[in-house]
Amino acid sequence: MIPKNNLPILAQDLVRIHRAITRGLTVAVTEGTRFFREGFPDPNIQQGFADYIQSLAAVLGAHHLSEDEILFPALKEKLPEAPYMRLSDDHQFIETSLDIVRKLIGDLKSGSHKVGLGIVIEGFKRDTTIWTPHIRMEEAYFSQDAIASVMTPEEQAQITISMATHSREQAGPPYLVLPFVLFNLSLVDRAAMAQTLPKEVTEEFIPKIWKENWAPMKPFLLE
């Protein structure tokens, strides 16, 4: 049981995952464009970038699914003025692009990456044009003050935990996606996000047991 004075705040956790995904999209487009132009410097970088793209697609898709299936149903009656249909339509637009990305992951890991990489870059560029105003809208309608006015801290914590659990069930593999989320955040945000994860994950699995799996992504992650 989480101590009452340490309950997660729904709006803050929403902003944090948005920040991780926003950085992921920026890195994917910027570094992908460079690799498309210059090629990959070595196979390890190519593997790491492909893992990074795979993780971005998994986290983004799972985040939107958790909003559609958990967050929006929980808030519709309490905050009915939010444009839920438009937000879900944005999710579907981005998901269509992510389906294409997922099919190209194998190409990104092989020598025949050039065409696939170009398609992935253009897809993430289109997604970003939707993503940026999309999260601005979400964070305005689902601000900390707005949610606090209609929901207790305990209710917020339950939704936060449910969304985190749902996202982990939908996004995989965990040895890639969890380091992806944490290390696309600043140290302050990372520490707060880590509190939503089991201690064995943050203290044993990520830094030790899984490290060899996600290490190729390190050039694209924050220290």
C-alpha positions as CSV (number, residue, x, y, z in Angstrom):
1,M,0.0,0.0,0.0
2,I,1.4,3.4,-1.0
3,P,1.7,5.9,1.9
4,K,-1.0,8.7,1.7
5,N,1.6,11.4,1.5
6,N,3.4,9.6,-1.4
7,L,0.4,9.0,-3.7
8,P,1.0,9.4,-7.4
9,I,-0.6,12.5,-8.9
10,L,-2.4,11.6,-12.1
11,A,-1.7,14.8,-14.1
12,Q,2.0,14.8,-13.2
13,D,2.4,11.2,-14.3
14,L,0.6,12.0,-17.5
15,V,3.0,14.8,-18.2
16,R,6.0,12.6,-17.5
17,I,5.1,9.9,-20.0
18,H,4.3,12.6,-22.5
19,R,7.8,14.0,-22.0
20,A,9.4,10.6,-22.5
21,I,7.5,10.0,-25.7
22,T,8.2,13.5,-27.0
23,R,11.9,13.1,-26.6
24,G,11.6,9.7,-28.2
25,L,9.9,11.2,-31.3
26,T,12.5,13.9,-31.5
27,V,15.5,11.5,-31.3
28,A,13.9,9.1,-33.7
29,V,13.4,11.8,-36.4
30,T,16.7,13.6,-35.8
31,E,19.0,10.6,-35.5
32,G,17.0,8.7,-38.1
33,T,17.5,11.5,-40.6
34,R,21.2,11.5,-39.9
35,F,21.5,7.7,-40.4
36,F,19.5,7.9,-43.6
37,R,21.9,10.4,-44.9
38,E,25.2,9.0,-43.6
39,G,24.5,5.4,-42.8
40,F,25.0,3.6,-39.5
41,P,28.6,3.9,-38.2
42,D,28.5,0.3,-36.9
43,P,26.2,-2.7,-36.3
44,N,25.8,-2.0,-32.6
45,I,24.5,1.5,-33.3
46,Q,22.1,0.1,-35.9
47,Q,20.8,-2.5,-33.4
48,G,20.4,0.2,-30.7
49,F,18.5,2.5,-32.9
50,A,16.2,-0.2,-34.1
51,D,15.6,-1.2,-30.5
52,Y,14.9,2.5,-29.7
53,I,12.4,2.7,-32.5
54,Q,10.7,-0.5,-31.4
55,S,10.5,0.7,-27.8
56,L,9.0,4.1,-28.9
57,A,6.3,2.4,-31.0
58,A,5.5,0.0,-28.1
59,V,5.3,2.7,-25.5
60,L,3.4,5.2,-27.6
61,G,0.8,2.6,-28.6
62,A,0.4,1.2,-25.1
63,H,0.0,4.7,-23.7
64,H,-2.8,5.6,-26.0
65,L,-4.5,2.3,-25.3
66,S,-4.4,2.9,-21.6
67,E,-5.9,6.3,-22.1
68,D,-8.7,5.0,-24.3
69,E,-9.5,2.0,-22.0
70,I,-8.8,3.4,-18.5
71,L,-8.2,7.2,-18.3
72,F,-11.0,8.5,-20.6
73,P,-13.8,6.2,-19.2
74,A,-12.8,7.3,-15.7
75,L,-12.9,11.0,-16.5
76,K,-15.8,11.3,-19.0
77,E,-18.4,11.8,-16.3
78,K,-16.3,14.0,-14.1
79,L,-14.8,16.2,-16.9
80,P,-17.4,16.0,-19.7
81,E,-16.2,19.0,-21.6
82,A,-12.9,17.4,-22.7
83,P,-12.9,16.4,-26.5
84,Y,-12.6,12.7,-25.9
85,M,-13.7,11.7,-29.5
86,R,-11.0,14.0,-31.0
87,L,-8.4,12.7,-28.7
88,S,-9.2,9.1,-29.5
89,D,-9.2,9.9,-33.3
90,D,-5.7,11.3,-32.8
91,H,-4.7,8.0,-31.2
92,Q,-6.1,6.1,-34.1
93,F,-4.2,8.2,-36.6
94,I,-0.9,7.7,-34.8
95,E,-1.6,4.0,-34.3
96,T,-2.0,3.5,-38.1
97,S,1.5,4.9,-38.5
98,L,2.9,2.8,-35.7
99,D,1.6,-0.4,-37.4
100,I,3.7,0.5,-40.4
101,V,6.7,1.2,-38.2
102,R,6.3,-2.2,-36.4
103,K,6.4,-4.0,-39.7
104,L,9.7,-2.4,-40.6
105,I,11.6,-3.1,-37.4
106,G,13.2,-6.2,-38.9
107,D,14.5,-4.1,-41.9
108,L,16.0,-1.6,-39.5
109,K,18.0,-4.3,-37.9
110,S,19.3,-5.7,-41.2
111,G,21.5,-4.4,-44.0
112,S,18.4,-3.5,-46.1
113,H,17.4,-0.7,-43.9
114,K,17.5,2.3,-46.2
115,V,13.9,2.3,-47.6
116,G,12.4,1.2,-44.3
117,L,14.3,3.9,-42.4
118,G,12.9,6.6,-44.7
119,I,9.4,5.4,-44.2
120,V,9.8,5.3,-40.4
121,I,11.2,8.9,-40.4
122,E,8.3,10.3,-42.4
123,G,5.8,8.4,-40.3
124,F,7.2,9.8,-37.1
125,K,7.3,13.3,-38.6
126,R,3.6,13.0,-39.4
127,D,2.9,11.6,-35.9
128,T,4.7,14.6,-34.3
129,T,2.4,17.1,-36.1
130,I,-0.5,15.3,-34.3
131,W,1.3,14.6,-31.1
132,T,2.4,18.1,-30.2
133,P,-1.1,19.7,-30.2
134,H,-2.6,16.5,-28.9
135,I,-0.7,16.5,-25.6
136,R,-1.1,20.2,-25.2
137,M,-4.9,19.7,-25.3
138,E,-4.7,16.7,-22.9
139,E,-2.6,18.5,-20.4
140,A,-4.9,21.6,-20.6
141,Y,-8.1,19.6,-20.0
142,F,-6.6,17.1,-17.6
143,S,-4.4,19.6,-15.6
144,Q,-3.6,18.9,-12.0
145,D,-6.1,21.5,-10.8
146,A,-8.9,20.2,-13.1
147,I,-8.5,16.6,-11.9
148,A,-8.0,17.5,-8.3
149,S,-11.4,19.4,-8.4
150,V,-13.3,16.2,-9.3
151,M,-11.2,13.4,-7.9
152,T,-9.6,12.4,-4.6
153,P,-5.9,11.7,-4.3
154,E,-6.8,8.0,-3.7
155,E,-8.9,7.9,-6.9
156,Q,-6.1,9.5,-8.9
157,A,-3.6,7.0,-7.5
158,Q,-5.8,4.1,-8.5
159,I,-6.1,5.3,-12.1
160,T,-2.3,6.0,-12.3
161,I,-1.5,2.5,-11.0
162,S,-4.1,0.9,-13.3
163,M,-2.7,2.8,-16.4
164,A,0.9,1.9,-15.5
165,T,0.0,-1.8,-15.1
166,H,-2.0,-1.8,-18.3
167,S,0.8,-0.1,-20.3
168,R,3.3,-2.6,-19.0
169,E,1.0,-5.5,-20.1
170,Q,0.6,-4.0,-23.5
171,A,4.1,-2.8,-24.2
172,G,7.0,-5.1,-24.5
173,P,9.6,-6.4,-24.2
174,P,10.0,-4.9,-20.7
175,Y,13.8,-5.1,-20.8
176,L,13.7,-2.5,-23.6
177,V,10.6,-0.4,-22.9
178,L,11.1,0.3,-19.2
179,P,14.7,1.6,-19.7
180,F,13.4,3.5,-22.7
181,V,10.8,5.3,-20.6
182,L,13.1,6.0,-17.6
183,F,16.1,7.2,-19.6
184,N,14.2,9.5,-21.8
185,L,13.4,11.5,-18.7
186,S,15.3,14.1,-16.7
187,L,16.7,12.8,-13.4
188,V,13.9,14.4,-11.4
189,D,11.2,13.0,-13.6
190,R,13.0,9.6,-13.7
191,A,13.0,9.4,-10.0
192,A,9.3,10.1,-9.8
193,M,8.5,7.7,-12.6
194,A,10.6,5.0,-10.9
195,Q,8.4,5.1,-7.8
196,T,5.5,3.6,-9.9
197,L,7.7,0.6,-10.6
198,P,8.5,-2.4,-8.4
199,K,11.8,-1.9,-6.6
200,E,13.3,-5.1,-8.0
201,V,12.7,-3.7,-11.5
202,T,14.6,-0.4,-10.8
203,E,17.2,-1.8,-8.5
204,E,17.9,-5.3,-10.0
205,F,16.4,-5.9,-13.4
206,I,17.2,-2.6,-15.3
207,P,20.7,-1.9,-13.9
208,K,21.9,-5.5,-13.8
209,I,19.9,-8.4,-15.2
210,W,18.5,-6.5,-18.3
211,K,21.5,-4.2,-18.9
212,E,23.0,-6.2,-21.7
213,N,19.6,-6.2,-23.5
214,W,19.1,-2.4,-23.5
215,A,22.7,-1.3,-23.6
216,P,22.8,-0.8,-27.4
217,M,20.2,2.0,-26.9
218,K,22.4,3.9,-24.5
219,P,23.7,6.3,-27.2
220,F,20.2,7.6,-27.7
221,L,19.2,7.8,-24.0
222,L,19.9,10.4,-21.3
223,E,22.5,9.6,-18.7
